[in-house]
Amino acid sequence: MATYTLGIETSCDETAAAVVRDGKKILSSVVSSSLRYHSRYGGVVPEIAFRKQLETIVQVSDCALKDARLPLQKISALCVTEEPGLLGSLFVGVSFARALALALSRPLVGVNHLYAHIYAGLFGLRDVRFPFMALVVSGGHTSLFYVRDYNRLDLIGETLDDACGEAFDKVAKILGLGYPGGPLIERIAAGGNPKAIEFNCCDTRRPFDFSFSGIKTAVLYRVRALRAGVPLTLKRDIAASFQEAVVRSVAAKSLSACAARKAKLLIVGGGVAANSRLRDFLAQKAEEEGVRAVFAPKELCMDNAAMVAGLGYQLFKKGVIFQP
């Protein structure tokens, strides 16, 4: 008999719901973003985020069930992001899922948002063999995990300052491109020379940690030195050189971690995993070192509830649940 899980994701500015069958088949995935309300501020405003989530969570969940053509009574378990994230936003999702679980007398499964991003990369795999290495690279996190099982993950490296996506946002702001910065940097970098300027990410004391504040500051100083403004050609070169340095740093540390743990599989998820240059470069370098790099589908790189419902199913099977 099939097991259907309903996932709820409200860790940042998205309100998302999805229905997944047996942890593998995505029957529906609905995402409502409040991004346009945050753009004018150059970043996510927590109060705006959770207010919009309060307004939309019921409608988004209804849409997910309708798209899946599944009555609510068929849901076997409720799965919800419980950490990490914006406190108010998490409260909205957890409260809604808890109430729904109580009303249906169904178990409730709490899911770690970062672990769910890893699971997003597993949807296309027929067989998942542990252990493997996982990289979560997003606007709020840059972390390396050695994954022993769905609920046994060792954090072996993380950013010491800015997250990778956060650095992209800040550099985009320095260049006057707008928000969110990741897609804008990637777009303008396509017309630039990645070797025009020598940028570097800072070294870290622990080999698998990351640091992006230094390279962001280097871009800032470069732009400030140009008192007459930054011509478009130079903007392209700065964006391309910045992106290249970040991509190479992330790839080098990820593959170094794979070598240290003798991992032959690297799963990559999170918003920045949608960056085409990162995907191409890391896949190429991984192949050269005998590592298989698997990226989450681009539509599942950003925050979504399908990854929450999928991982929630695996935890539900293991009995990692609590009755609300």
N, C-alpha and C positions, 0 to 999 in steps of 0.2 A: 504494500500500500504506500502511495506517495505521501511524503511529508512536506507540507507547505509552511514556509515561514514568512512573516511580514516584518520587514525591516523599517526602522525609523531612524533618521539621521538629522540631527540639528546641532552639530558641534560648532558651526561658525555662522556664515550668512545664508547658507542654503537650508531649505526645508525639503526633505526628501523622504519618499516612501517607496518600497519595492516589494514584490512578491517573488520568491524563489522556490523552486521545487527540488527537493533532495539535495540542496546545497550546490547544484550545478546549473540548472536551467533557469534563466532569468525570464519570468513570465511578464513582468512589468517593472519599469523604473521611471519614477516621476520626480523631477527636481524643480523647485521654485526658488529662484535666487533673488535676493534683495540688493544685488550688486549695484544697480543703477542708483540706488539711494546712498550708497557709500562713496561712489566715484568722486563726487564733488569734494569729499574730505580727504581723498588720497589714501584711504584705508578703511577697514571695517570699524564701524561704530557699534559697540555691543548693544546699546539700548535700542537702536534702530533694528538690529538683527533680531533680537528676541521678540520685539513687538510685531514684526512682520511674520515671525514664526507662529506666534499666538494666533494671528489672523488667518493663516493659511494651512495649518497642520491638518485640520479635519478634511478640508477639500483635497489636499494632496493625497492623503491616505485613501479617501474615497476613489479618487482617480486611479490610484495604483490597483485597487481591487477590481474596478471596472475594466481596466485595461487587461488585467489577468483573467477576466471572466470567471472570477471565483467569489463565492459568497463568503462573508466574514466568518461564518461558522466552520468553514473548511480549514481555517488557519490552525496549525498545530501548536505554534509557539510565536510569541512576540519577541522581537530582537531590537534592542535599542542601544545607540551609542551612549555610554555612560562616562567616558573619559578618553583623552583630554579634550579641552575645548573651552569656549566661553561659558562661564557659570550660568548666566541667565538662559542662554540658548540650550544648554544641556538640561536644565531644569524643565524647560518646556517639553522637550522630547521624552524625557524619562517620566514626567508626570502623566503625559498623554498615554504612553505605552503601559504604564502601571494601571491606569484607570481602565484601559481597554482589556488588559489581561484579567483584571478583577471581574469585569462585566462578563467576559467569556469563560471564566474559570480555566484559563490557559496559563502555562508557565511563562515566565518572563526571563529573558536572557540578556545580561549586560555585556556589551561588546566594547573592546578598546578600539578607538578610532584608528590608531596607527596599525594595529594588527589587521584591521579590516582592509586598509590600503594594500597590505601584503596579499590578502586573500583575493583582491581584485585581479592580481596577476595569475591566479591559479584557475580561473574559470575555464580557460582554454586547454588546460592540461588534462589528459585522460587519467594518468596515474600520478599522484603526488607522493614522492619519496623523500622522507626525512633522513638526515637533516639537510638544510640548505641555507644559503646566505640570502638576506633580504635588505634592500635599500628603500627607505621611505624618504622621498625628497619632495617637499611641498613649501607652501608659504609660511607655515608655522613650525615645521620640523625638518631636520635632516638627520636621519638615524640609520645605523647599521645594526641588524639583528642576526644572530645565529639561531635559526628556527629548528627546534628539536621535535615539536609537535604543535598542533593548533593552539594549545594553551601553555606551551613551554618554550619561551623565547628569551634568549640572552641578549641584552643590549651591550654591544661591544664598542660602539662609537656613536657620537652625536655632536651637533654643533655647539661650540662654546660661546657663540654670540648670535649673530643674525642667522636665521634659516636661509637656505638657498633661495627660495622664492621671495623671501623678504628682501634679500639683496637685489634681486631683479627688480622688485617694486621701487626700491630706493634709487637705483641707478636710472630707472626710467623717469623718476621724478626729477633727478638731477639734470637729465637731458631734455626735460620738458615734454615728455612723450605722453604722460597720463597714467591712469590706473585702470586695471591691474597691469603690472609691468612686464610679466613673463611673455605673453603673446606679442606685445609691442616691441620688446627687445629682439625677440626672435625674428619678427617681420623686418625690422630695419637692419638687423645684422646680416640678413641675406644679401644685401647690396654693399656690404663693407668688406674690408680686408682684415681677417683675423690675426694677421701678423704685423699689422701697422703699428701697434703699441704693445709693449711688453708689460702686461699685468700679471700678477702672481697672487695666489691665495696664501695666507700665512701658514707657516708650519705650526704644528701642535706638539705638545709634549707626549701625549699618547698617540700612537701611530694611526689609529682609526677615527680620531675625532676630526671635526671640520671647523674652519673659521672663514667667515666671509666679510667681516667688518673691515678688515684691512684693505681688501680690493675695492670695496665700495668707497672708502675714504680716498684711495688713490684716484679713482674716477672723479671724485669731487674736486680734488686739488687740480687735476688736469683741466677740468672745465673752468674753475675759478681763475686759472692763469690766463684764460682767453677772455680778456676784458671786453673785446669787441663782439662777443657772442660766439656761438658754435655753429659753423656752417653745416649744411646737411651732409656733405661728404664726410666731414670729420665725425659727425654724430654716428654715421653708419660704421666708420672704422672703430670708434670707441665701443659701440655696442657689440660689434663682432669680436673685438679683442677681449672684451670683458667676458662675453659668453664663452669664448674658446678656453680662457683660463679656468673658468668655473667648471666647465664640462670635463676638462682634463684632470682637474683636481679630484672631482667626484669619482671619475672612472678609476683613477690610480688608487685611491684609498679603498674603493669597493673591491677591486680585483686583488689588492694586497691582502685584504681581509679574507677573501676566498682562498688565496694561497696559504695563508696562515692556518686556516681551519680545514684545508683540503676539501673545500666545497666545490662541486662541479656544476652547481646550479645557482644562479643569481636571479632573484625575483625583484623587479623594480616597480614601485607604485608611488602615487602622490601626484599632485598637480604639475610639478616640474618634469615628471616622467613623460609628459606629453610633448616636451621640447624635442623637435626632430633632430637637432644636432646632437643632443645627448643620446638619443636612441641609436643613431647611426654610429657615432664614435664608440660608445660603450659596447655595442654589439660586435663591432669589428675587433676591438681590443680583447674582448672576452673570448671570441673565437680563436684569436692568436694564442691565447693562454690556455685553451682547452676547457673553457667555461661556457656553459650555455646561459645566455642572458635572456630572460623572458620578461617582457614589459606588459603592464596592464593595458588593455585596449584604451585608446585615447578617450573614449566616451566614459570610461570608468576611472580615469586618472583623477578627475575632479571629485569633490565630495559627492557621494551618492549613497542610496540605501541598499542597493543590490549587494554590495560588498558586506554590509552589516547583516543582511538576511542570510547570506551565504555562510559567513563565519559563524553566525548565531546557530545555524543548523548543525555545524560540526560540534559546537560546544553543547548544544542540546542533546546530541547523541551521546556525548561523554557524561551527561548528567550535571554539567556546570550551569545550574539554573537556581533561581530562587522563586518561591511562590509569593506573589505580592499580597 
